[in-house]
Amino acid sequence: MANTYTQIHIHAVFAVRNRECLIKKEWKVELYKYMTAIIQNNNHKVLVINGVEDHVHILFGMRPTQALSELMQMIKGDSSKWINQNKLTTFKFSWQEGFGAFSYSKSHVGNVVNYINNQEQHHKKKSFHEEYMEMLKKYEVDFDPNYIFKPI
């Protein structure tokens, strides 16, 4: 799109179905590379990706050429297919329905990158459910508690 200039930074968060701890250290780096390729193949730019056994955080620069929901469907659908085809779990892997997405200005990107890079340390003190609820409340996102990622 000629003469279209944007700066859109999205922090996406999504969880393993039933919040099971299925993402193993032995293959999570390969999973993140696979997800990065999906995002890059859709002409967006990954800034950082990390998570723990039951969920993933991705911060990326998004171009205005695609709907966020379409991109998230591709990331989640293609990555779960990759996990299953490579038999990385003993039973069928899938992501929990839905996702969280939060936008940030360029001045906040560094803090978000640090936050995502430190997921392992962060979750020694706080559960994913607590983290997610804090994010929704902090950014004043309306939500239905019936559709929040299920706590373990």
BAFI-3210 file (N, C-alpha, C; in Angstrom, 3 decimals, decimal comma, padded with zeros to 6 digits):
// residues 152
n [1|2|3|4|5|6|7|8|9|10|11|12|13|14|15|16|17|18|19|20|21|22|23|24|25|26|27|28|29|30|31|32|33|34|35|36|37|38|39|40|41|42|43|44|45|46|47|48|49|50|51|52|53|54|55|56|57|58|59|60|61|62|63|64|65|66|67|68|69|70|71|72|73|74|75|76|77|78|79|80|81|82|83|84|85|86|87|88|89|90|91|92|93|94|95|96|97|98|99|100|101|102|103|104|105|106|107|108|109|110|111|112|113|114|115|116|117|118|119|120|121|122|123|124|125|126|127|128|129|130|131|132|133|134|135|136|137|138|139|140|141|142|143|144|145|146|147|148|149|150|151|152]
n.u [000,836|000,893|002,107|001,321|001,959|002,954|003,181|002,893|002,769|002,306|001,486|000,999|-000,706|-001,158|-002,528|-001,803|-004,194|-006,466|-004,593|-002,387|000,890|002,733|004,653|007,851|011,222|013,110|012,235|011,122|012,486|012,705|009,986|009,401|010,961|009,597|007,095|007,951|008,726|006,216|005,001|006,802|006,565|004,130|004,678|005,173|006,978|008,855|009,685|010,264|009,930|008,691|008,058|006,497|005,908|003,127|002,095|002,480|004,177|004,270|005,851|005,392|005,951|003,354|002,035|-000,399|-001,819|-003,245|-005,685|-005,563|-006,750|-006,803|-004,046|-003,312|-004,820|-003,491|-000,897|-001,411|-002,847|-001,136|001,189|000,342|-000,280|002,292|003,585|002,124|002,575|005,287|005,301|005,720|004,449|002,736|000,076|-002,683|-001,919|-003,118|-003,989|-005,502|-008,714|-008,992|-007,183|-005,006|-004,376|-002,368|-001,596|001,316|003,197|006,144|007,936|007,544|008,328|010,871|010,621|008,590|009,834|011,866|010,224|008,973|011,221|011,977|010,237|010,427|011,568|009,678|007,366|007,927|007,040|004,448|001,345|000,200|-002,517|-002,956|-001,201|-002,355|-004,925|-004,200|-003,101|-005,358|-006,964|-005,268|-005,016|-007,581|-009,407|-012,431|-013,978|-015,376|-015,707|-016,301|-015,024|-012,311|-008,886|-008,639|-007,863|-005,318]
n.v [-001,180|001,930|004,953|004,354|004,371|002,958|002,155|-000,311|-002,146|-005,262|-007,253|-010,465|-013,081|-016,455|-019,660|-023,142|-025,700|-026,348|-025,473|-027,103|-028,248|-028,539|-027,616|-028,259|-027,816|-028,974|-028,683|-026,173|-023,900|-024,518|-024,531|-021,814|-020,722|-021,748|-020,484|-017,843|-017,864|-018,189|-015,736|-013,936|-014,786|-013,748|-011,141|-009,598|-008,444|-010,116|-009,276|-010,334|-013,553|-015,793|-017,905|-020,143|-023,475|-023,666|-021,522|-018,858|-015,856|-013,265|-010,579|-008,395|-006,462|-005,224|-005,233|-003,341|-005,053|-007,308|-009,014|-009,153|-011,339|-013,254|-013,689|-014,695|-017,035|-018,463|-018,707|-020,208|-022,452|-023,556|-024,013|-025,855|-027,988|-028,551|-029,356|-031,681|-033,222|-033,688|-035,236|-034,347|-034,383|-036,792|-037,121|-035,616|-032,299|-029,020|-025,537|-023,406|-021,965|-018,701|-015,602|-013,169|-009,759|-006,938|-003,540|-001,494|001,511|002,721|003,637|001,966|-000,541|-001,666|-002,284|-004,214|-006,200|-006,969|-007,944|-010,154|-011,685|-012,500|-014,463|-017,022|-016,455|-014,651|-016,217|-017,793|-016,481|-015,679|-016,858|-017,842|-017,263|-015,242|-013,300|-012,811|-011,862|-009,520|-008,073|-007,689|-006,122|-003,929|-002,729|-002,083|-003,798|-005,007|-007,996|-011,302|-013,323|-016,013|-016,760|-016,565|-017,648|-020,807|-021,363|-023,453]
n.w [000,000|-001,086|000,326|002,944|006,271|009,217|012,727|014,574|017,390|018,711|021,469|021,922|023,610|024,441|025,392|026,157|025,482|028,083|029,809|030,135|030,932|028,507|026,732|026,090|027,274|025,622|022,990|022,683|021,638|018,922|018,314|018,711|016,673|014,499|014,795|014,518|011,819|010,598|011,210|009,998|007,327|006,774|006,502|008,811|011,741|014,077|017,353|019,851|021,342|023,701|026,542|028,864|030,111|029,711|028,239|025,741|024,842|022,467|020,946|018,368|015,380|013,545|010,308|008,452|006,748|007,202|009,164|012,699|014,040|012,010|011,568|014,117|014,179|012,193|013,327|015,680|014,678|012,655|014,171|016,122|014,471|013,493|015,875|016,419|014,051|014,306|016,481|019,171|021,553|023,609|023,084|021,234|020,543|021,267|021,126|023,562|023,050|021,678|022,475|023,972|023,228|023,081|022,554|022,084|022,468|020,751|022,673|024,826|024,080|024,724|027,487|027,355|025,842|027,665|029,726|028,464|027,805|030,344|031,296|032,580|035,128|036,061|036,320|038,459|040,607|040,078|038,828|035,521|035,167|037,088|036,063|033,531|034,183|035,538|033,394|031,741|033,429|034,005|031,480|031,033|029,686|028,647|029,731|029,756|032,457|032,109|029,833|030,130|030,029|031,370|034,793|036,267]
ca.u [000,000|001,688|001,793|000,795|003,057|002,407|004,061|001,942|003,446|001,304|001,923|-000,023|-000,550|-002,111|-002,210|-002,061|-005,537|-006,594|-003,413|-001,465|002,308|003,186|005,755|009,058|012,461|013,861|011,793|010,449|013,212|012,279|008,604|009,454|011,470|008,509|006,130|008,588|008,633|004,817|004,785|007,607|005,982|002,966|005,240|005,235|008,330|008,928|010,654|010,655|008,967|009,117|006,953|006,792|005,323|001,692|001,653|003,465|004,070|004,966|005,769|005,743|005,506|002,309|001,687|-001,863|-002,261|-003,877|-006,386|-004,870|-007,364|-006,356|-002,661|-003,274|-005,339|-002,415|000,175|-001,857|-003,213|000,035|002,144|-000,177|-000,110|003,723|003,849|001,522|003,268|006,607|005,067|006,434|003,690|002,238|-001,297|-002,935|-001,663|-003,868|-004,002|-006,805|-009,398|-008,819|-005,867|-004,976|-003,511|-002,230|-000,747|002,269|003,940|007,565|008,654|007,334|008,766|011,993|010,100|007,836|010,844|012,452|009,185|008,799|012,459|012,111|009,051|010,721|011,711|008,401|006,369|008,272|006,341|003,062|000,770|-000,259|-003,857|-002,784|-000,567|-003,305|-005,970|-003,591|-002,986|-006,695|-007,418|-004,373|-005,305|-009,026|-010,042|-013,659|-013,911|-016,364|-014,937|-016,579|-014,184|-010,903|-008,103|-008,948|-006,724|-005,032]
ca.v [000,000|003,151|006,046|003,866|004,309|002,569|001,645|-001,058|-003,192|-006,119|-008,279|-011,523|-014,100|-017,549|-020,776|-024,529|-026,136|-026,790|-024,954|-028,195|-027,894|-029,427|-027,059|-028,769|-027,074|-029,644|-028,280|-024,873|-022,981|-024,856|-024,044|-020,360|-020,462|-022,057|-019,386|-016,663|-018,002|-017,926|-014,286|-013,300|-015,124|-012,873|-009,789|-008,892|-008,544|-010,584|-008,591|-011,318|-014,622|-016,601|-018,366|-021,247|-024,756|-023,643|-020,391|-018,164|-014,410|-012,812|-009,154|-008,242|-005,302|-005,715|-004,420|-003,229|-005,794|-008,554|-008,926|-009,808|-012,644|-014,172|-014,041|-015,538|-018,345|-019,138|-019,044|-021,280|-023,637|-024,147|-024,509|-027,086|-029,028|-028,865|-030,123|-033,011|-033,956|-034,069|-036,111|-033,768|-034,748|-038,167|-037,091|-034,471|-030,963|-027,893|-024,317|-023,018|-021,025|-017,284|-015,041|-011,782|-008,928|-005,615|-002,700|-000,669|002,521|002,414|003,945|000,878|-001,807|-002,208|-002,896|-005,423|-007,190|-007,479|-008,713|-011,426|-012,450|-012,973|-015,234|-018,110|-015,865|-014,019|-017,213|-018,407|-015,674|-015,382|-017,801|-017,265|-016,720|-013,958|-012,399|-012,460|-011,020|-008,204|-007,376|-007,267|-005,033|-002,782|-002,079|-001,814|-004,607|-005,668|-009,436|-012,161|-014,312|-017,364|-017,043|-016,328|-018,875|-021,547|-021,585|-024,867]
ca.w [000,000|-001,194|001,253|004,222|007,229|010,515|013,777|015,397|018,164|019,353|022,418|021,913|024,651|024,305|026,280|025,776|025,873|029,477|030,524|030,434|030,811|027,438|025,952|026,750|027,011|024,554|021,659|022,624|020,748|017,557|018,200|018,560|015,321|013,570|014,919|013,930|010,361|010,203|011,309|008,950|006,022|006,615|006,394|010,082|012,295|015,466|018,191|020,869|021,605|024,843|027,366|029,766|029,713|029,410|027,414|024,917|024,607|021,262|020,630|016,958|014,623|012,638|009,141|008,351|005,565|007,629|010,440|013,804|014,302|010,947|011,860|015,312|013,783|011,469|014,273|016,568|013,901|012,010|015,164|016,740|013,451|013,490|017,095|016,252|012,985|014,803|017,647|020,303|022,748|023,499|022,591|020,359|021,093|020,724|021,916|024,096|022,171|021,981|022,752|024,426|022,393|023,664|021,717|022,820|021,713|020,597|023,908|025,794|023,498|025,490|028,724|027,004|025,452|028,910|030,411|027,767|027,953|031,722|031,664|033,521|036,458|036,404|036,719|039,751|041,603|039,703|037,870|034,261|035,372|037,782|035,109|032,480|034,783|035,772|032,111|031,314|034,299|033,820|030,206|031,012|028,648|029,094|029,507|030,391|033,220|031,612|028,685|030,458|030,063|032,591|035,697|036,528]
c.u [000,880|001,179|001,097|001,970|002,479|003,526|003,135|002,695|002,392|001,986|000,785|000,326|-001,593|-001,596|-002,491|-003,467|-005,492|-005,382|-002,460|-000,037|002,968|004,364|007,051|010,291|013,225|013,452|011,153|011,157|012,820|010,841|008,602|010,001|010,372|007,461|006,670|008,479|007,215|004,565|005,550|007,058|004,719|003,371|005,141|006,619|008,281|010,027|011,158|009,529|009,538|007,861|007,438|005,996|003,869|001,204|002,824|003,125|004,841|004,766|006,231|005,248|004,547|002,059|000,155|-002,459|-003,061|-004,604|-005,605|-005,442|-006,951|-004,923|-002,574|-003,792|-004,255|-001,303|-000,229|-002,150|-002,002|001,024|001,635|-000,062|001,350|004,090|003,329|002,237|004,642|006,532|005,849|005,702|003,119|000,780|-001,515|-002,771|-002,618|-003,782|-005,401|-007,418|-009,144|-007,372|-006,052|-004,059|-003,547|-001,280|000,117|002,891|005,408|008,334|008,515|007,878|009,897|011,554|009,359|008,800|011,472|011,472|009,034|010,058|012,602|010,912|009,325|010,829|010,383|007,408|006,789|007,504|004,842|002,574|000,362|-001,628|-003,776|-002,211|-001,587|-004,408|-005,437|-003,491|-004,341|-007,188|-006,581|-004,718|-006,798|-009,734|-011,283|-013,555|-015,035|-015,584|-015,173|-015,652|-012,711|-010,182|-008,322|-007,706|-006,531|-005,715]
c.v [001,242|004,194|005,595|003,664|004,014|002,161|000,973|-002,202|-003,959|-007,137|-009,290|-012,576|-015,186|-018,770|-022,127|-024,899|-026,749|-026,413|-026,059|-027,753|-028,810|-028,898|-027,386|-027,963|-027,657|-029,159|-026,900|-023,874|-023,244|-024,396|-022,537|-019,965|-020,691|-020,937|-018,100|-016,702|-017,725|-016,421|-013,559|-013,585|-014,325|-011,401|-008,943|-009,150|-008,954|-009,822|-009,522|-012,334|-015,472|-017,037|-019,418|-022,457|-024,679|-022,448|-019,712|-016,678|-014,094|-011,307|-009,007|-006,920|-005,795|-004,722|-004,400|-003,972|-007,045|-008,311|-009,700|-011,199|-013,677|-014,636|-014,976|-016,941|-019,139|-019,581|-020,252|-022,565|-024,334|-024,702|-025,766|-028,254|-029,488|-029,718|-031,549|-033,835|-034,458|-034,919|-035,648|-033,965|-036,146|-038,243|-035,790|-033,145|-029,969|-026,715|-024,068|-021,978|-019,592|-016,891|-013,663|-011,015|-007,504|-004,811|-001,802|000,365|002,127|002,651|002,846|-000,470|-002,440|-002,894|-004,188|-006,538|-007,801|-008,363|-010,102|-012,289|-013,079|-013,786|-016,312|-017,563|-015,296|-015,046|-018,068|-017,712|-015,534|-016,385|-017,074|-016,618|-015,358|-012,908|-011,889|-011,543|-009,609|-007,405|-006,857|-006,074|-003,774|-002,002|-001,872|-002,513|-005,256|-007,152|-010,128|-013,240|-015,752|-017,755|-016,704|-017,671|-019,562|-021,661|-023,077|-025,269]
c.w [000,000|-000,204|002,536|005,161|008,609|011,463|014,789|016,076|018,955|020,253|022,493|022,959|024,402|025,051|025,631|026,270|027,270|030,322|030,954|030,156|029,791|026,626|026,697|026,344|025,830|023,156|021,584|021,715|019,294|017,301|017,954|017,185|014,292|013,595|014,299|012,412|009,869|010,176|010,206|007,555|005,729|006,639|007,656|010,673|013,766|016,190|019,295|021,011|022,737|025,600|028,333|029,297|029,248|028,600|026,730|024,850|023,336|021,136|019,182|016,409|013,559|011,510|009,006|007,162|005,919|008,954|011,502|014,056|013,256|011,216|013,063|015,006|013,050|012,417|015,103|015,799|013,300|013,034|015,862|015,756|013,414|014,711|016,944|015,179|013,432|016,079|018,879|021,624|022,521|023,059|021,838|021,100|020,464|021,687|022,433|023,161|022,626|022,223|023,362|023,501|022,921|022,784|022,594|021,901|021,679|021,892|024,968|025,313|024,304|026,775|028,436|026,588|026,704|029,659|029,776|027,906|029,339|032,198|032,714|034,949|036,939|036,948|037,904|040,868|041,337|038,669|036,586|034,439|036,063|036,835|034,085|033,016|035,057|034,477|031,650|032,126|034,091|032,561|029,964|029,855|029,248|028,782|030,252|031,135|032,772|030,462|028,902|030,415|031,398|033,472|035,913|037,814]
res [m|a|n|t|y|t|q|i|h|i|h|a|v|f|a|v|r|n|r|e|c|l|i|k|k|e|w|k|v|e|l|y|k|y|m|t|a|i|i|q|n|n|n|h|k|v|l|v|i|n|g|v|e|d|h|v|h|i|l|f|g|m|r|p|t|q|a|l|s|e|l|m|q|m|i|k|g|d|s|s|k|w|i|n|q|n|k|l|t|t|f|k|f|s|w|q|e|g|f|g|a|f|s|y|s|k|s|h|v|g|n|v|v|n|y|i|n|n|q|e|q|h|h|k|k|k|s|f|h|e|e|y|m|e|m|l|k|k|y|e|v|d|f|d|p|n|y|i|f|k|p|i]
***
